[in-house]
Amino acid sequence: MTPRPPVRINAPALVLRVMANILQGPKILLTKVANGQIESSVGVTVGAVCVVMAPVLFISAAADFWNRGDDGVELLILGLVVGLIGLAVLGVSRFPSGLPVARLFVAFVAGAFASLIVATAAHYFSSAVTSLDVAVAEAASTVSGTNASVIQAETLSLGITLFRSLGQWLSAAAIIVVVVRIMPHLGVGGLDADGGVVTRSARRLAPKSGSTMIRLLALYAALTGVLLVAYGVAGMSFVESLVHAFTTISSGGFSTRSGSIGAFGSVAIEWIAICGMVIAGTSLPLIFRALQQKDMSRFGRSVEFRAYVGLIVAAVVTTLAWSSQWPNESNVREAVFSVVSAISTTGFYSSELRSTAYGAESILLILMLIGGMSASVAGGFKVIRLMVLGKYIRRELRRSIHPAMVEKIHLGRSSIGDVAMSRIIGELFLAIMIILPMAMLFSADGLNFKAAFSFAISSLSNVGFAFGLDRTDQHLQALGAIGHIAAAMMMMIGRISATPVFVALGGIGEPAQREIRRLRLRRKQKVIR
């Protein structure tokens, strides 16, 4: 029997089939809309983000009208458009009953980038910026809580100033929601229930996660109010106190003045900012427990808090030791301010850091990478991950001497499982894989290597200031359009973590991969026949 010759699909037929499948998408979507709501976690998340952002735009517009600014109409119109889009999307979407982890990652990332798009529109249609790439960079700084900007703060209208500070405050509030409601299901970078690191302490505050979230958000708002009063007593106006309270407790770092906190020339304001930045880098569940039970010894019993404070003290002492002058009150305050600003990833600065010794610059860069405590609103790698990695290295060194040894990694009363350990190592590897090529890109786009490398670390850790140029805040200004977009992506990845972004990218490409696999399978079946 003569076998049949293999049947091959020619290129035009393959293209037509793929195009037909793509064109069927809108038809299926319209059918589902006509029949009722669509099960879409992305739709619900994006709609919720738009609905939340609309009142922020309305408040900013009202403030700008009251101050007779130039951006009130644009903010008001944008708020109406964003609100209507959010309500429309929520009207046709409902959260699916069963949701794979990959889809949850996609929804998480989609919500973050939806807020980026809204913030970009707010900047672009206002008088703040004139180019789209600058609008994207400024929006990323707002959404991610990074003190990096190309705009002189004094030139902004009250509406845009309030929108930027509120955006940083709300982004940190969203992190609290993620810690309680989303992170237990995602296990981002080892900060999950398996590691007993973040969500275990957060879930113990109340029997239900909703009550826990409300308590943490209430604490967050109360701390903001305390800072508002403190800044006002120290001499700031009401608007300046409000903006700095928002951006201090959220570890955002935006200021109403180009010289940041140092422009006020007030020792009291600097010490208030230091206290606020330390709180921003501290675990919110730990603060809540200590205040609720009136037991300040809880801070001393927390191994992570002891490591957090120990890093601050060690960095301050090392920075002063590298100084060429004998320490006085001003030098000590400046060193404390810089160290706390770096480890809390706030990005405030009290003076220019040009005279900082190279060794001290290295210390600040390391602190930027580490970041604050877990379950805090600060960015960075987190202190707890550093501690776990130290325990892991110690165990592997002991295993090299005693190969048959079996030892679990313990941190306080928690044991770190192998799954959490592998996620922590993977998160560190992803961060390194992002920093190195981005530093090369920044270097090719106008920065010297020192400035490019330090700004890559700073933007990924959501800090803002960096080294290598005449001023600590000139790095974003020195970049071109490509550098602005790359820096914006770095800020967003740093805020939402590298793992969700890469998983979401894989999830977006999954339908195309599935279709290619299906076509290949059909081709093999026809060849066999």
GUFI-720788 format. One line per 5 residues: number of its first residue (from 0); their letters; for each residue x, y, z of C-alpha. Coordinates in Angstrom, 3 decimals, m for minus. Layout:
BEGIN
NUM	A	X:Y:Z; ... $
//
This chain:
BEGIN
0	MTPRP	0.000:0.000:0.000; 1.438:3.349:m1.047; 1.478:5.852:1.820; m0.179:9.185:1.282; 2.159:12.111:0.844 $
5	PVRIN	2.291:14.476:3.843; m0.081:17.417:3.724; 1.487:20.714:4.713; m0.264:23.910:5.625; 1.067:26.711:3.522 $
10	APALV	1.892:30.076:5.034; m1.148:32.025:3.667; m3.571:29.446:5.065; m1.889:29.595:8.469; m2.063:33.405:8.548 $
15	LRVMA	m5.733:33.379:7.527; m6.586:30.861:10.230; m4.821:32.893:12.926; m6.541:36.092:11.732; m9.915:34.350:11.790 $
20	NILQG	m9.368:33.262:15.386; m8.318:36.793:16.357; m11.389:38.343:14.707; m13.665:35.913:16.533; m12.603:37.492:19.856 $
25	PKILL	m14.719:40.688:19.584; m17.693:38.646:18.349; m17.509:36.316:21.347; m17.058:39.330:23.652; m20.148:41.080:22.284 $
30	TKVAN	m22.167:37.871:22.640; m21.160:37.545:26.288; m21.991:41.192:26.965; m25.421:40.740:25.380; m26.089:37.643:27.481 $
35	GQIES	m24.919:39.176:30.773; m21.799:39.943:32.731; m18.404:38.618:31.679; m16.241:36.684:34.078; m13.075:38.748:34.035 $
40	SVGVT	m10.737:39.395:36.950; m8.877:41.946:34.823; m12.106:43.819:34.054; m13.122:43.958:37.716; m9.662:45.123:38.786 $
45	VGAVC	m9.338:47.792:36.087; m12.892:49.011:36.708; m12.278:49.256:40.453; m9.058:51.207:39.890; m10.856:53.684:37.626 $
50	VVMAP	m13.690:54.133:40.129; m11.179:54.822:42.924; m9.106:57.218:40.804; m12.113:59.328:39.740; m12.754:60.877:43.205 $
55	VLFIS	m9.027:61.657:43.483; m9.263:63.606:40.237; m12.418:65.389:41.459; m10.756:66.405:44.748; m7.689:67.639:42.881 $
60	AAADF	m9.882:69.593:40.456; m11.820:71.183:43.325; m8.581:72.215:45.019; m7.309:73.711:41.763; m10.543:75.660:41.216 $
65	WNRGD	m10.323:76.964:44.779; m6.726:78.062:44.230; m7.558:79.477:40.752; m5.097:77.164:39.044; m4.823:76.223:35.397 $
70	DGVEL	m5.630:72.501:35.558; m9.042:72.322:37.214; m11.076:71.843:34.024; m8.791:69.132:32.636; m8.790:67.223:35.936 $
75	LILGL	m12.573:67.475:36.230; m13.199:66.223:32.683; m10.692:63.420:33.088; m12.329:62.421:36.364; m15.729:62.177:34.675 $
80	VVGLI	m14.338:60.103:31.794; m12.382:57.769:34.092; m15.357:57.341:36.423; m17.740:56.498:33.566; m15.256:54.028:32.077 $
85	GLAVL	m14.807:52.358:35.464; m18.561:52.042:36.048; m19.088:50.701:32.518; m16.344:48.080:32.912; m17.648:47.022:36.323 $
90	GVSRF	m21.160:46.836:34.883; m20.217:44.179:32.338; m17.645:42.312:34.451; m17.835:40.007:37.424; m15.140:38.189:39.329 $
95	PSGLP	m14.869:34.539:38.239; m15.688:31.832:40.760; m12.502:29.907:40.019; m9.306:31.789:39.283; m5.879:30.281:38.534 $
100	VARLF	m2.882:31.933:40.159; m1.555:33.068:36.767; m4.799:34.971:36.053; m4.616:36.560:39.502; m1.116:37.790:38.670 $
105	VAFVA	m2.421:39.262:35.414; m5.272:41.030:37.218; m2.864:42.430:39.821; m0.503:43.822:37.182; m3.393:45.106:35.037 $
110	GAFAS	m4.728:47.129:37.960; m1.321:48.701:38.568; m0.876:49.679:34.933; m4.462:50.975:34.744; m3.584:53.441:37.497 $
115	LIVAT	m0.427:54.316:35.545; m2.495:55.141:32.457; m4.873:57.365:34.436; m1.980:59.190:36.119; m0.266:59.613:32.739 $
120	AAHYF	m3.400:61.227:31.312; m3.662:63.550:34.328; m0.112:64.774:33.815; m0.265:64.951:30.012; m3.505:66.956:29.767 $
125	SSAVT	m2.431:69.389:32.469; 0.063:72.225:32.266; 2.676:70.159:34.131; 4.353:68.420:31.170; 4.463:68.768:27.395 $
130	SLDVA	5.662:65.344:26.184; 4.201:61.884:26.591; 7.398:60.212:27.804; 7.766:62.743:30.626; 4.087:62.220:31.525 $
135	VAEAA	4.663:58.454:31.759; 7.742:58.922:33.972; 5.941:61.366:36.275; 2.919:59.072:36.457; 5.128:56.113:37.357 $
140	STVSG	6.720:58.170:40.143; 3.234:59.004:41.417; 1.836:55.479:41.287; 4.963:53.690:42.502; 5.847:56.143:45.277 $
145	TNASV	9.229:57.198:43.889; 10.771:60.637:44.428; 12.051:61.045:40.861; 10.827:63.941:38.748; 11.809:66.312:35.944 $
150	IQAET	9.389:69.028:37.078; 10.172:71.898:39.415; 7.758:71.409:42.318; 7.096:75.151:42.666; 5.753:75.354:39.102 $
155	LSLGI	2.980:72.802:39.654; m0.595:73.863:40.236; m2.276:72.947:43.501; m4.468:70.390:41.725; m1.553:68.455:40.239 $
160	TLFRS	0.451:68.727:43.477; m2.445:67.278:45.435; m3.055:64.580:42.811; 0.584:63.478:42.932; 0.711:63.306:46.737 $
165	LGQWL	m2.669:61.570:46.962; m1.529:59.133:44.282; 1.505:58.156:46.336; m0.622:57.840:49.475; m3.225:55.651:47.759 $
170	SAAAI	m0.578:53.439:46.126; 0.782:52.627:49.593; m2.771:51.970:50.821; m3.161:49.555:47.903; m0.035:47.729:49.090 $
175	IVVVV	m1.784:47.171:52.444; m4.758:45.656:50.620; m2.410:43.439:48.606; m0.675:42.192:51.762; m3.981:41.122:53.329 $
180	RIMPH	m6.159:40.069:50.391; m3.883:39.049:47.520; m0.429:38.093:48.774; m1.599:34.952:50.649; m2.693:33.537:47.277 $
185	LGVGG	0.292:34.738:45.241; 3.298:34.063:47.449; 5.303:36.838:45.808; 9.016:36.367:46.339; 8.613:34.205:49.453 $
190	LDADG	6.547:36.804:51.347; 3.613:34.450:51.788; 1.936:32.175:54.285; 4.365:29.346:53.540; 7.263:31.457:54.735 $
195	GVVTR	5.347:32.795:57.710; 6.790:36.210:56.957; 4.162:38.771:56.017; 0.640:37.452:55.840; 0.764:35.414:59.031 $
200	SARRL	1.190:38.522:61.177; m1.376:40.435:59.140; m4.036:37.716:59.319; m3.817:37.448:63.103; m5.213:40.940:63.644 $
205	APKSG	m8.806:39.847:63.089; m10.729:36.643:62.290; m11.627:37.918:58.813; m9.271:39.431:56.255; m11.719:42.280:55.621 $
210	STMIR	m11.569:43.369:59.265; m7.779:43.135:59.224; m7.608:45.318:56.122; m9.902:47.945:57.660; m7.827:48.045:60.851 $
215	LLALY	m4.555:48.478:58.994; m5.999:51.179:56.727; m7.404:52.992:59.781; m3.951:52.870:61.405; m2.413:54.151:58.172 $
220	AALTG	m4.860:57.075:58.073; m4.296:57.837:61.768; m0.516:57.956:61.320; m1.063:60.326:58.385; m3.107:62.591:60.630 $
225	VLLVA	m0.413:62.606:63.303; 2.209:63.645:60.752; m0.136:66.331:59.390; m0.435:67.917:62.832; 3.290:67.526:63.561 $
230	YGVAG	4.353:69.214:60.327; 1.881:72.030:60.975; 3.205:72.621:64.483; 6.759:72.636:63.098; 5.931:75.563:60.811 $
235	MSFVE	4.562:74.211:57.524; 1.403:75.641:55.977; m1.691:73.416:55.831; m1.170:72.445:52.187; 2.510:71.709:52.728 $
240	SLVHA	1.726:69.702:55.859; m0.936:67.710:54.023; 1.288:66.944:51.033; 4.273:65.944:53.165; 2.129:63.852:55.499 $
245	FTTIS	0.836:61.933:52.468; 4.263:61.433:50.933; 6.119:60.648:54.170; 3.908:57.916:55.582; 3.579:56.353:52.103 $
250	SGGFS	7.385:56.424:51.555; 6.664:58.378:48.356; 8.933:61.375:48.828; 7.287:64.095:46.732; 7.672:67.580:48.181 $
255	TRSGS	6.248:71.023:47.499; 9.772:72.403:47.091; 12.577:71.486:44.720; 15.073:71.167:47.570; 12.896:68.580:49.332 $
260	IGAFG	12.852:68.725:53.150; 16.155:70.589:53.256; 14.557:73.597:51.527; 12.587:74.418:54.699; 15.759:74.920:56.748 $
265	SVAIE	14.070:73.602:59.880; 15.625:71.108:62.286; 12.200:70.245:63.732; 10.778:69.418:60.288; 13.777:67.203:59.527 $
270	WIAIC	13.373:65.199:62.745; 9.620:64.822:62.120; 10.410:63.534:58.632; 12.953:61.098:60.101; 10.378:59.706:62.532 $
275	GMVIA	7.767:59.451:59.757; 10.173:57.637:57.427; 11.127:55.147:60.163; 7.422:54.420:60.690; 6.875:54.043:56.929 $
280	GTSLP	9.555:51.339:56.841; 8.134:49.490:59.861; 5.638:46.629:59.672; 2.097:47.969:60.078; 0.764:44.794:61.780 $
285	LIFRA	3.578:45.090:64.330; 2.685:48.742:65.048; m1.009:47.850:65.334; m0.360:45.019:67.805; 1.945:47.153:69.927 $
290	LQQKD	m0.563:50.023:70.109; m3.603:47.788:70.585; m2.094:45.880:73.504; m0.078:48.886:74.790; 2.992:46.673:74.719 $
295	MSRFG	5.998:48.485:73.279; 8.190:45.498:74.081; 6.735:43.826:70.984; 9.149:45.881:68.905; 12.076:44.472:70.859 $
300	RSVEF	10.774:40.900:70.496; 10.472:41.228:66.695; 13.619:39.825:65.070; 12.955:41.769:61.890; 12.496:45.074:63.731 $
305	RAYVG	15.738:44.523:65.627; 17.511:43.891:62.326; 15.840:46.976:60.792; 16.971:49.260:63.614; 20.383:47.570:63.695 $
310	LIVAA	20.904:48.318:60.004; 20.012:51.975:60.569; 22.386:52.344:63.531; 25.237:50.500:61.801; 24.809:52.544:58.607 $
315	VVTTL	24.769:55.851:60.521; 27.926:54.942:62.445; 29.675:53.797:59.258; 28.649:56.942:57.369; 29.969:59.180:60.140 $
320	AWSSQ	33.191:57.158:60.299; 33.786:57.793:56.580; 33.292:61.530:57.052; 36.403:63.730:57.123; 34.945:65.879:59.926 $
325	WPNES	34.438:65.205:63.605; 30.700:64.446:64.076; 28.540:67.273:65.393; 24.772:67.609:65.762; 24.296:68.741:62.157 $
330	NVREA	26.414:65.926:60.691; 24.696:63.292:62.815; 21.245:64.559:61.809; 22.204:64.614:58.130; 23.594:61.069:58.334 $
335	VFSVV	20.493:59.776:60.113; 18.257:61.516:57.590; 20.062:60.057:54.570; 20.196:56.541:56.018; 16.535:56.488:57.036 $
340	SAIST	15.467:57.976:53.698; 17.372:55.258:51.824; 16.242:52.224:53.862; 12.610:53.380:53.996; 12.815:54.118:50.216 $
345	TGFYS	11.176:57.523:50.785; 13.738:59.518:48.841; 13.644:62.742:50.865; 16.948:64.572:51.190; 17.925:67.321:53.615 $
350	SELRS	21.016:68.464:51.710; 22.881:67.698:48.518; 24.875:64.466:48.767; 27.782:65.566:46.553; 30.169:65.602:49.527 $
355	TAYGA	29.191:62.101:50.633; 32.175:59.758:50.749; 32.279:56.877:48.259; 32.023:54.360:51.082; 28.936:56.109:52.436 $
360	ESILL	27.379:56.127:48.958; 27.864:52.364:48.798; 26.167:51.991:52.180; 23.174:54.039:50.998; 22.884:51.990:47.790 $
365	ILMLI	22.889:48.768:49.817; 20.168:50.182:52.072; 18.114:51.122:48.997; 18.316:47.533:47.798; 17.319:46.133:51.194 $
370	GGMSA	14.388:48.459:51.837; 12.030:48.360:54.802; 10.353:45.624:56.807; 7.878:43.149:55.380; 4.222:44.247:55.633 $
375	SVAGG	5.365:47.872:55.450; 4.660:50.349:52.660; 8.370:50.726:51.842; 9.896:49.263:48.705; 13.118:47.338:48.259 $
380	FKVIR	14.052:43.702:48.761; 12.803:43.731:52.410; 14.794:43.138:55.568; 13.212:39.753:56.185; 14.434:38.391:52.859 $
385	LMVLG	17.965:39.517:53.676; 17.783:37.699:56.999; 16.454:34.531:55.379; 19.216:34.619:52.770; 21.782:34.986:55.533 $
390	KYIRR	20.344:31.917:57.293; 20.343:30.007:53.990; 24.006:30.832:53.267; 24.948:29.807:56.806; 23.153:26.473:56.379 $
395	ELRRS	24.801:25.761:53.024; 28.241:26.523:54.465; 27.603:24.091:57.288; 26.381:21.502:54.794; 29.661:21.797:52.904 $
400	IHPAM	31.374:20.594:56.092; 28.679:18.077:57.120; 27.039:16.813:53.876; 24.594:14.518:55.704; 23.249:17.289:57.914 $
405	VEKIH	19.502:18.038:57.728; 18.584:21.472:59.042; 15.545:23.694:58.605; 15.806:27.454:58.345; 14.188:29.151:61.341 $
410	LGRSS	13.554:32.859:61.771; 12.225:33.666:65.208; 9.352:31.261:65.778; 8.757:30.730:62.063; 10.290:28.079:59.845 $
415	IGDVA	11.032:28.967:56.231; 10.031:26.232:53.797; 11.941:25.283:50.677; 9.234:26.782:48.443; 9.489:30.182:50.127 $
420	MSRII	13.286:29.953:50.051; 13.345:29.275:46.309; 10.964:32.192:45.711; 13.182:34.558:47.682; 16.248:33.499:45.702 $
425	GELFL	14.276:33.813:42.462; 13.145:37.343:43.365; 16.742:38.379:44.051; 17.897:36.853:40.764; 15.142:38.654:38.825 $
430	AIMII	16.090:41.972:40.455; 19.726:41.526:39.424; 18.697:40.539:35.902; 16.666:43.758:35.667; 19.188:46.164:37.215 $
435	LPMAM	22.179:45.253:35.038; 20.633:45.741:31.555; 18.739:48.842:32.702; 21.961:50.377:34.018; 23.494:49.790:30.595 $
440	LFSAD	20.458:51.392:28.918; 20.624:54.447:31.204; 24.338:54.723:30.468; 23.660:54.654:26.722; 20.928:57.294:27.107 $
445	GLNFK	23.069:59.976:28.716; 24.196:58.996:32.229; 27.696:58.054:33.265; 28.127:54.534:34.618; 28.058:55.512:38.285 $
450	AAFSF	24.916:57.583:37.812; 23.286:54.908:35.636; 23.971:52.059:38.068; 22.886:53.994:41.167; 19.727:55.285:39.446 $
455	AISSL	18.825:51.765:38.284; 18.967:50.587:41.900; 17.149:53.695:43.116; 14.292:53.453:40.620; 13.779:49.702:41.136 $
460	SNVGF	13.679:50.237:44.911; 11.349:53.266:44.523; 13.727:55.715:46.215; 14.444:58.469:43.684; 17.729:60.127:44.553 $
465	AFGLD	20.999:58.697:43.242; 24.675:59.540:42.840; 27.133:60.403:40.078; 25.763:63.809:38.974; 25.984:67.359:40.340 $
470	RTDQH	22.570:67.029:42.012; 20.893:64.011:43.528; 17.634:64.639:41.646; 18.948:65.275:38.103; 19.081:61.682:36.843 $
475	LQALG	15.585:61.541:35.359; 16.098:64.962:33.769; 19.336:63.825:32.113; 17.632:60.887:30.358; 15.912:60.976:26.976 $
480	AIGHI	12.554:59.537:25.940; 13.753:55.915:25.984; 15.304:56.411:29.407; 12.076:57.941:30.742; 10.004:54.954:29.619 $
485	AAAMM	12.587:52.489:30.956; 12.745:54.291:34.310; 8.934:54.247:34.502; 8.884:50.488:33.934; 11.595:50.043:36.578 $
490	MMIGR	9.535:51.988:39.111; 6.404:49.966:38.391; 8.241:46.639:38.583; 9.824:47.717:41.855; 6.433:48.587:43.347 $
495	ISATP	4.494:45.496:42.299; 7.501:43.098:42.383; 9.243:41.405:39.481; 7.530:38.019:39.843; 3.958:39.205:39.084 $
500	VFVAL	5.147:41.184:36.057; 6.974:38.269:34.421; 4.166:35.821:35.224; 1.629:38.284:33.813; 3.652:38.655:30.618 $
505	GGIGE	3.611:34.892:30.266; m0.123:34.853:30.923; m0.772:37.486:28.245; 1.147:35.440:25.693; m0.568:32.203:26.742 $
510	PAQRE	m3.497:32.407:24.239; m1.105:32.925:21.320; 1.084:30.053:22.522; m1.979:27.839:22.885; m3.102:28.645:19.354 $
515	IRRLR	0.360:27.916:17.946; 0.451:24.569:19.774; m2.989:23.712:18.383; m1.931:24.492:14.833; 1.229:22.408:15.220 $
520	LRRKQ	m0.816:19.494:16.542; m3.189:19.683:13.575; m0.218:19.774:11.235; 1.278:16.645:12.809; m2.061:14.834:12.603 $
525	KVIR	m2.413:15.618:8.895; 1.151:14.492:8.252; 0.477:11.149:9.968; m2.619:10.559:7.847 $
//
